Amino acid sequence: MDPCPFVRILIGNLALKFPPASRSAVSNSNSCYCKIKLKNFPTQVSTIPLLHQQQQQQSQNPENSYLSNSLAACFNLDKSQIDKISESQSPTCLSIEIYCGGKGALCGFGDGKFLGKVTVPIDLKKVDSRPCVIQNGWIGIGGNKRGSSMAEFNLCVRAEPDPRYVFQFGGEPECSPQIFQVQGSVKQAVFTCKFGLRNPADRNLGQRQSMLETSTSRNWLSSLGSDKDPVAKERKGWTVTIHDLSGSPVAMASMVTPFVPSPGSDRVSRSNPGAWLILRPSLGTWKPWGRLEAWREQPNTNELGYRFELIHDTITATPTTTTLSNSAISTKSGGKFTIDTTNSVATPVCSPHSSCDFGSGSGSGSWSGSEFGGGIFSQFVYRGFVMSSTVKGSKEKMSRSEVEIGVQHVNCTEDAAAFVALAAAMDLSIDACRLFSHKLRKELRQKSQSFVV
């Protein structure tokens, strides 16, 4: 099946400068920010670098280092949203409200002085196979009665195609559902998901996994069976294996560090999180690809904290890792788990199965070309939008997680399956981090079931 069309609208290269003759107290402020709005999308907030007089003189040089070459906001549009904007009789506009001072620069809500508003019409008709720069340069804001601007605001707005493969679980991961590839209203089964509880004595998940577990600061092997009441005191041994339609295992998520409550508490703490290894088949064994840690944030909050690290494919005894995602999600209402490196340091190739060379600088989320500060990511693979998955909250009686994966990150079945396994582990982490005073569903409490690949 073909991927689903998506478009990203990227806003970056923000800067603000005032005329040299201006004596406004606003020009002396060090905290400028803007609210970036697109209809039917949540408002995004970003700080704006303020250029002082010496920097303003140098800013006329396109190669200067004072303009921000970073991403300020990003909007992801699926096909229905793309069609709605393209077919609209009235133009859809991106709105940017600019403020100076106040607390808004830090938290997005504050008492900053309103300086002006910039409106950029969005035309997606040209965005079919290549990126399109919609706006790039300086714009006057805050005009006075004589027609002159109080300040100038620099920004670049770019739209680019970002096709993605979309997968949907046929049910919750612990119910061992089928997994479908989705394109519009068409669904096609591509994987099966098998949930199981690993026997604590069965630790033969591959030599490389054992090396990784030994090298971590948390010795999960010694914790197995250490509690007198393991059902009440720890959640451990969960596995999710993804099979292709021929029945061959193509990815696995294995809980390698038990989820245990912190002393005197009924919640998994940040200082001692539970962890999953995401594994891929290699030469008849399993090889670690990534590590997902999860924990329950501090009391009086309903958030699940998480961190996903990519495990580099090295020959050293202590594998190195790179953090790809580190955030939190609501345990009640759920949300989206996302890996997006558009505005961060890209990560190197970690697997011989990973896809394509991006030497052309035309991949998703690349700030390539002069308008985005130069293409510096040609030697990397995991850049731009990588993947996202919906995560259920405790309010939902049933969830069918949906996974989106950037096309450039899928070159074989194992690539897609690894991300699907990661999505299942993230979804199950909501259950693993439930308060230990709460009872888990029966599918997660089967004591006799063991799973052997």
Secondary structure as a PSIPRED ss2 file (coil, helix, strand):
# PSIPRED VFORMAT (PSIPRED V4.0)

   1 M C   1.000  0.000  0.000
   2 D C   1.000  0.000  0.000
   3 P C   1.000  0.000  0.000
   4 C E   0.000  0.000  1.000
   5 P C   1.000  0.000  0.000
   6 F C   1.000  0.000  0.000
   7 V E   0.000  0.000  1.000
   8 R E   0.000  0.000  1.000
   9 I E   0.000  0.000  1.000
  10 L E   0.000  0.000  1.000
  11 I E   0.000  0.000  1.000
  12 G E   0.000  0.000  1.000
  13 N E   0.000  0.000  1.000
  14 L E   0.000  0.000  1.000
  15 A E   0.000  0.000  1.000
  16 L E   0.000  0.000  1.000
  17 K E   0.000  0.000  1.000
  18 F C   1.000  0.000  0.000
  19 P C   1.000  0.000  0.000
  20 P C   1.000  0.000  0.000
  21 A C   1.000  0.000  0.000
  22 S C   1.000  0.000  0.000
  23 R C   1.000  0.000  0.000
  24 S C   1.000  0.000  0.000
  25 A H   0.000  1.000  0.000
  26 V H   0.000  1.000  0.000
  27 S H   0.000  1.000  0.000
  28 N H   0.000  1.000  0.000
  29 S C   1.000  0.000  0.000
  30 N C   1.000  0.000  0.000
  31 S C   1.000  0.000  0.000
  32 C E   0.000  0.000  1.000
  33 Y E   0.000  0.000  1.000
  34 C E   0.000  0.000  1.000
  35 K E   0.000  0.000  1.000
  36 I E   0.000  0.000  1.000
  37 K E   0.000  0.000  1.000
  38 L C   1.000  0.000  0.000
  39 K C   1.000  0.000  0.000
  40 N C   1.000  0.000  0.000
  41 F C   1.000  0.000  0.000
  42 P C   1.000  0.000  0.000
  43 T C   1.000  0.000  0.000
  44 Q E   0.000  0.000  1.000
  45 V E   0.000  0.000  1.000
  46 S E   0.000  0.000  1.000
  47 T E   0.000  0.000  1.000
  48 I E   0.000  0.000  1.000
  49 P C   1.000  0.000  0.000
  50 L E   0.000  0.000  1.000
  51 L E   0.000  0.000  1.000
  52 H C   1.000  0.000  0.000
  53 Q H   0.000  1.000  0.000
  54 Q H   0.000  1.000  0.000
  55 Q H   0.000  1.000  0.000
  56 Q H   0.000  1.000  0.000
  57 Q H   0.000  1.000  0.000
  58 Q H   0.000  1.000  0.000
  59 S C   1.000  0.000  0.000
  60 Q C   1.000  0.000  0.000
  61 N C   1.000  0.000  0.000
  62 P C   1.000  0.000  0.000
  63 E C   1.000  0.000  0.000
  64 N C   1.000  0.000  0.000
  65 S C   1.000  0.000  0.000
  66 Y C   1.000  0.000  0.000
  67 L C   1.000  0.000  0.000
  68 S C   1.000  0.000  0.000
  69 N C   1.000  0.000  0.000
  70 S C   1.000  0.000  0.000
  71 L E   0.000  0.000  1.000
  72 A E   0.000  0.000  1.000
  73 A E   0.000  0.000  1.000
  74 C E   0.000  0.000  1.000
  75 F E   0.000  0.000  1.000
  76 N E   0.000  0.000  1.000
  77 L E   0.000  0.000  1.000
  78 D C   1.000  0.000  0.000
  79 K H   0.000  1.000  0.000
  80 S H   0.000  1.000  0.000
  81 Q H   0.000  1.000  0.000
  82 I H   0.000  1.000  0.000
  83 D H   0.000  1.000  0.000
  84 K H   0.000  1.000  0.000
  85 I H   0.000  1.000  0.000
  86 S H   0.000  1.000  0.000
  87 E H   0.000  1.000  0.000
  88 S C   1.000  0.000  0.000
  89 Q C   1.000  0.000  0.000
  90 S C   1.000  0.000  0.000
  91 P C   1.000  0.000  0.000
  92 T E   0.000  0.000  1.000
  93 C E   0.000  0.000  1.000
  94 L E   0.000  0.000  1.000
  95 S E   0.000  0.000  1.000
  96 I E   0.000  0.000  1.000
  97 E E   0.000  0.000  1.000
  98 I E   0.000  0.000  1.000
  99 Y E   0.000  0.000  1.000
 100 C E   0.000  0.000  1.000
 101 G C   1.000  0.000  0.000
 102 G C   1.000  0.000  0.000
 103 K C   1.000  0.000  0.000
 104 G H   0.000  1.000  0.000
 105 A H   0.000  1.000  0.000
 106 L H   0.000  1.000  0.000
 107 C H   0.000  1.000  0.000
 108 G C   1.000  0.000  0.000
 109 F C   1.000  0.000  0.000
 110 G C   1.000  0.000  0.000
 111 D C   1.000  0.000  0.000
 112 G C   1.000  0.000  0.000
 113 K E   0.000  0.000  1.000
 114 F E   0.000  0.000  1.000
 115 L E   0.000  0.000  1.000
 116 G E   0.000  0.000  1.000
 117 K E   0.000  0.000  1.000
 118 V E   0.000  0.000  1.000
 119 T E   0.000  0.000  1.000
 120 V E   0.000  0.000  1.000
 121 P E   0.000  0.000  1.000
 122 I E   0.000  0.000  1.000
 123 D C   1.000  0.000  0.000
 124 L C   1.000  0.000  0.000
 125 K C   1.000  0.000  0.000
 126 K C   1.000  0.000  0.000
 127 V C   1.000  0.000  0.000
 128 D C   1.000  0.000  0.000
 129 S C   1.000  0.000  0.000
 130 R C   1.000  0.000  0.000
 131 P C   1.000  0.000  0.000
 132 C E   0.000  0.000  1.000
 133 V E   0.000  0.000  1.000
 134 I E   0.000  0.000  1.000
 135 Q E   0.000  0.000  1.000
 136 N E   0.000  0.000  1.000
 137 G E   0.000  0.000  1.000
 138 W E   0.000  0.000  1.000
 139 I E   0.000  0.000  1.000
 140 G E   0.000  0.000  1.000
 141 I E   0.000  0.000  1.000
 142 G C   1.000  0.000  0.000
 143 G C   1.000  0.000  0.000
 144 N C   1.000  0.000  0.000
 145 K C   1.000  0.000  0.000
 146 R C   1.000  0.000  0.000
 147 G C   1.000  0.000  0.000
 148 S C   1.000  0.000  0.000
 149 S C   1.000  0.000  0.000
 150 M C   1.000  0.000  0.000
 151 A E   0.000  0.000  1.000
 152 E E   0.000  0.000  1.000
 153 F E   0.000  0.000  1.000
 154 N E   0.000  0.000  1.000
 155 L E   0.000  0.000  1.000
 156 C E   0.000  0.000  1.000
 157 V E   0.000  0.000  1.000
 158 R E   0.000  0.000  1.000
 159 A E   0.000  0.000  1.000
 160 E E   0.000  0.000  1.000
 161 P E   0.000  0.000  1.000
 162 D C   1.000  0.000  0.000
 163 P C   1.000  0.000  0.000
 164 R E   0.000  0.000  1.000
 165 Y E   0.000  0.000  1.000
 166 V E   0.000  0.000  1.000
 167 F E   0.000  0.000  1.000
 168 Q E   0.000  0.000  1.000
 169 F E   0.000  0.000  1.000
 170 G C   1.000  0.000  0.000
 171 G C   1.000  0.000  0.000
 172 E C   1.000  0.000  0.000
 173 P H   0.000  1.000  0.000
 174 E H   0.000  1.000  0.000
 175 C H   0.000  1.000  0.000
 176 S C   1.000  0.000  0.000
 177 P C   1.000  0.000  0.000
 178 Q E   0.000  0.000  1.000
 179 I E   0.000  0.000  1.000
 180 F E   0.000  0.000  1.000
 181 Q E   0.000  0.000  1.000
 182 V E   0.000  0.000  1.000
 183 Q E   0.000  0.000  1.000
 184 G C   1.000  0.000  0.000
 185 S C   1.000  0.000  0.000
 186 V E   0.000  0.000  1.000
 187 K E   0.000  0.000  1.000
 188 Q E   0.000  0.000  1.000
 189 A E   0.000  0.000  1.000
 190 V E   0.000  0.000  1.000
 191 F E   0.000  0.000  1.000
 192 T E   0.000  0.000  1.000
 193 C E   0.000  0.000  1.000
 194 K E   0.000  0.000  1.000
 195 F E   0.000  0.000  1.000
 196 G E   0.000  0.000  1.000
 197 L E   0.000  0.000  1.000
 198 R C   1.000  0.000  0.000
 199 N C   1.000  0.000  0.000
 200 P C   1.000  0.000  0.000
 201 A C   1.000  0.000  0.000
 202 D C   1.000  0.000  0.000
 203 R C   1.000  0.000  0.000
 204 N C   1.000  0.000  0.000
 205 L C   1.000  0.000  0.000
 206 G C   1.000  0.000  0.000
 207 Q H   0.000  1.000  0.000
 208 R H   0.000  1.000  0.000
 209 Q H   0.000  1.000  0.000
 210 S H   0.000  1.000  0.000
 211 M H   0.000  1.000  0.000
 212 L H   0.000  1.000  0.000
 213 E H   0.000  1.000  0.000
 214 T H   0.000  1.000  0.000
 215 S H   0.000  1.000  0.000
 216 T C   1.000  0.000  0.000
 217 S C   1.000  0.000  0.000
 218 R C   1.000  0.000  0.000
 219 N C   1.000  0.000  0.000
 220 W H   0.000  1.000  0.000
 221 L H   0.000  1.000  0.000
 222 S H   0.000  1.000  0.000
 223 S H   0.000  1.000  0.000
 224 L C   1.000  0.000  0.000
 225 G C   1.000  0.000  0.000
 226 S C   1.000  0.000  0.000
 227 D C   1.000  0.000  0.000
 228 K C   1.000  0.000  0.000
 229 D C   1.000  0.000  0.000
 230 P H   0.000  1.000  0.000
 231 V H   0.000  1.000  0.000
 232 A H   0.000  1.000  0.000
 233 K H   0.000  1.000  0.000
 234 E C   1.000  0.000  0.000
 235 R E   0.000  0.000  1.000
 236 K C   1.000  0.000  0.000
 237 G C   1.000  0.000  0.000
 238 W E   0.000  0.000  1.000
 239 T E   0.000  0.000  1.000
 240 V E   0.000  0.000  1.000
 241 T E   0.000  0.000  1.000
 242 I E   0.000  0.000  1.000
 243 H E   0.000  0.000  1.000
 244 D E   0.000  0.000  1.000
 245 L C   1.000  0.000  0.000
 246 S C   1.000  0.000  0.000
 247 G C   1.000  0.000  0.000
 248 S C   1.000  0.000  0.000
 249 P E   0.000  0.000  1.000
 250 V E   0.000  0.000  1.000
 251 A E   0.000  0.000  1.000
 252 M E   0.000  0.000  1.000
 253 A E   0.000  0.000  1.000
 254 S E   0.000  0.000  1.000
 255 M E   0.000  0.000  1.000
 256 V E   0.000  0.000  1.000
 257 T E   0.000  0.000  1.000
 258 P C   1.000  0.000  0.000
 259 F E   0.000  0.000  1.000
 260 V C   1.000  0.000  0.000
 261 P C   1.000  0.000  0.000
 262 S C   1.000  0.000  0.000
 263 P C   1.000  0.000  0.000
 264 G C   1.000  0.000  0.000
 265 S C   1.000  0.000  0.000
 266 D C   1.000  0.000  0.000
 267 R C   1.000  0.000  0.000
 268 V C   1.000  0.000  0.000
 269 S C   1.000  0.000  0.000
 270 R C   1.000  0.000  0.000
 271 S C   1.000  0.000  0.000
 272 N C   1.000  0.000  0.000
 273 P C   1.000  0.000  0.000
 274 G E   0.000  0.000  1.000
 275 A E   0.000  0.000  1.000
 276 W E   0.000  0.000  1.000
 277 L E   0.000  0.000  1.000
 278 I E   0.000  0.000  1.000
 279 L E   0.000  0.000  1.000
 280 R E   0.000  0.000  1.000
 281 P E   0.000  0.000  1.000
 282 S E   0.000  0.000  1.000
 283 L C   1.000  0.000  0.000
 284 G C   1.000  0.000  0.000
 285 T E   0.000  0.000  1.000
 286 W E   0.000  0.000  1.000
 287 K E   0.000  0.000  1.000
 288 P E   0.000  0.000  1.000
 289 W E   0.000  0.000  1.000
 290 G E   0.000  0.000  1.000
 291 R E   0.000  0.000  1.000
 292 L E   0.000  0.000  1.000
 293 E E   0.000  0.000  1.000
 294 A E   0.000  0.000  1.000
 295 W E   0.000  0.000  1.000
 296 R E   0.000  0.000  1.000
 297 E C   1.000  0.000  0.000
 298 Q C   1.000  0.000  0.000
 299 P C   1.000  0.000  0.000
 300 N C   1.000  0.000  0.000
 301 T C   1.000  0.000  0.000
 302 N C   1.000  0.000  0.000
 303 E E   0.000  0.000  1.000
 304 L E   0.000  0.000  1.000
 305 G E   0.000  0.000  1.000
 306 Y E   0.000  0.000  1.000
 307 R E   0.000  0.000  1.000
 308 F E   0.000  0.000  1.000
 309 E E   0.000  0.000  1.000
 310 L E   0.000  0.000  1.000
 311 I E   0.000  0.000  1.000
 312 H C   1.000  0.000  0.000
 313 D C   1.000  0.000  0.000
 314 T C   1.000  0.000  0.000
 315 I C   1.000  0.000  0.000
 316 T C   1.000  0.000  0.000
 317 A C   1.000  0.000  0.000
 318 T C   1.000  0.000  0.000
 319 P C   1.000  0.000  0.000
 320 T C   1.000  0.000  0.000
 321 T E   0.000  0.000  1.000
 322 T E   0.000  0.000  1.000
 323 T E   0.000  0.000  1.000
 324 L E   0.000  0.000  1.000
 325 S E   0.000  0.000  1.000
 326 N E   0.000  0.000  1.000
 327 S E   0.000  0.000  1.000
 328 A E   0.000  0.000  1.000
 329 I E   0.000  0.000  1.000
 330 S E   0.000  0.000  1.000
 331 T C   1.000  0.000  0.000
 332 K C   1.000  0.000  0.000
 333 S C   1.000  0.000  0.000
 334 G E   0.000  0.000  1.000
 335 G E   0.000  0.000  1.000
 336 K E   0.000  0.000  1.000
 337 F E   0.000  0.000  1.000
 338 T E   0.000  0.000  1.000
 339 I E   0.000  0.000  1.000
 340 D E   0.000  0.000  1.000
 341 T C   1.000  0.000  0.000
 342 T C   1.000  0.000  0.000
 343 N C   1.000  0.000  0.000
 344 S C   1.000  0.000  0.000
 345 V C   1.000  0.000  0.000
 346 A C   1.000  0.000  0.000
 347 T E   0.000  0.000  1.000
 348 P C   1.000  0.000  0.000
 349 V C   1.000  0.000  0.000
 350 C C   1.000  0.000  0.000
 351 S C   1.000  0.000  0.000
 352 P C   1.000  0.000  0.000
 353 H C   1.000  0.000  0.000
 354 S C   1.000  0.000  0.000
 355 S C   1.000  0.000  0.000
 356 C C   1.000  0.000  0.000
 357 D C   1.000  0.000  0.000
 358 F C   1.000  0.000  0.000
 359 G C   1.000  0.000  0.000
 360 S C   1.000  0.000  0.000
 361 G C   1.000  0.000  0.000
 362 S C   1.000  0.000  0.000
 363 G C   1.000  0.000  0.000
 364 S C   1.000  0.000  0.000
 365 G C   1.000  0.000  0.000
 366 S C   1.000  0.000  0.000
 367 W C   1.000  0.000  0.000
 368 S C   1.000  0.000  0.000
 369 G C   1.000  0.000  0.000
 370 S H   0.000  1.000  0.000
 371 E H   0.000  1.000  0.000
 372 F H   0.000  1.000  0.000
 373 G C   1.000  0.000  0.000
 374 G C   1.000  0.000  0.000
 375 G C   1.000  0.000  0.000
 376 I C   1.000  0.000  0.000
 377 F C   1.000  0.000  0.000
 378 S C   1.000  0.000  0.000
 379 Q C   1.000  0.000  0.000
 380 F C   1.000  0.000  0.000
 381 V C   1.000  0.000  0.000
 382 Y E   0.000  0.000  1.000
 383 R C   1.000  0.000  0.000
 384 G C   1.000  0.000  0.000
 385 F E   0.000  0.000  1.000
 386 V E   0.000  0.000  1.000
 387 M E   0.000  0.000  1.000
 388 S E   0.000  0.000  1.000
 389 S E   0.000  0.000  1.000
 390 T E   0.000  0.000  1.000
 391 V E   0.000  0.000  1.000
 392 K C   1.000  0.000  0.000
 393 G C   1.000  0.000  0.000
 394 S C   1.000  0.000  0.000
 395 K C   1.000  0.000  0.000
 396 E C   1.000  0.000  0.000
 397 K C   1.000  0.000  0.000
 398 M C   1.000  0.000  0.000
 399 S C   1.000  0.000  0.000
 400 R C   1.000  0.000  0.000
 401 S C   1.000  0.000  0.000
 402 E E   0.000  0.000  1.000
 403 V E   0.000  0.000  1.000
 404 E E   0.000  0.000  1.000
 405 I E   0.000  0.000  1.000
 406 G E   0.000  0.000  1.000
 407 V H   0.000  1.000  0.000
 408 Q H   0.000  1.000  0.000
 409 H H   0.000  1.000  0.000
 410 V C   1.000  0.000  0.000
 411 N C   1.000  0.000  0.000
 412 C C   1.000  0.000  0.000
 413 T H   0.000  1.000  0.000
 414 E H   0.000  1.000  0.000
 415 D H   0.000  1.000  0.000
 416 A H   0.000  1.000  0.000
 417 A H   0.000  1.000  0.000
 418 A H   0.000  1.000  0.000
 419 F H   0.000  1.000  0.000
 420 V H   0.000  1.000  0.000
 421 A H   0.000  1.000  0.000
 422 L H   0.000  1.000  0.000
 423 A H   0.000  1.000  0.000
 424 A H   0.000  1.000  0.000
 425 A H   0.000  1.000  0.000
 426 M H   0.000  1.000  0.000
 427 D H   0.000  1.000  0.000
 428 L H   0.000  1.000  0.000
 429 S H   0.000  1.000  0.000
 430 I H   0.000  1.000  0.000
 431 D H   0.000  1.000  0.000
 432 A H   0.000  1.000  0.000
 433 C C   1.000  0.000  0.000
 434 R C   1.000  0.000  0.000
 435 L C   1.000  0.000  0.000
 436 F C   1.000  0.000  0.000
 437 S C   1.000  0.000  0.000
 438 H C   1.000  0.000  0.000
 439 K C   1.000  0.000  0.000
 440 L C   1.000  0.000  0.000
 441 R C   1.000  0.000  0.000
 442 K H   0.000  1.000  0.000
 443 E H   0.000  1.000  0.000
 444 L H   0.000  1.000  0.000
 445 R C   1.000  0.000  0.000
 446 Q C   1.000  0.000  0.000
 447 K C   1.000  0.000  0.000
 448 S C   1.000  0.000  0.000
 449 Q C   1.000  0.000  0.000
 450 S C   1.000  0.000  0.000
 451 F C   1.000  0.000  0.000
 452 V C   1.000  0.000  0.000
 453 V C   1.000  0.000  0.000
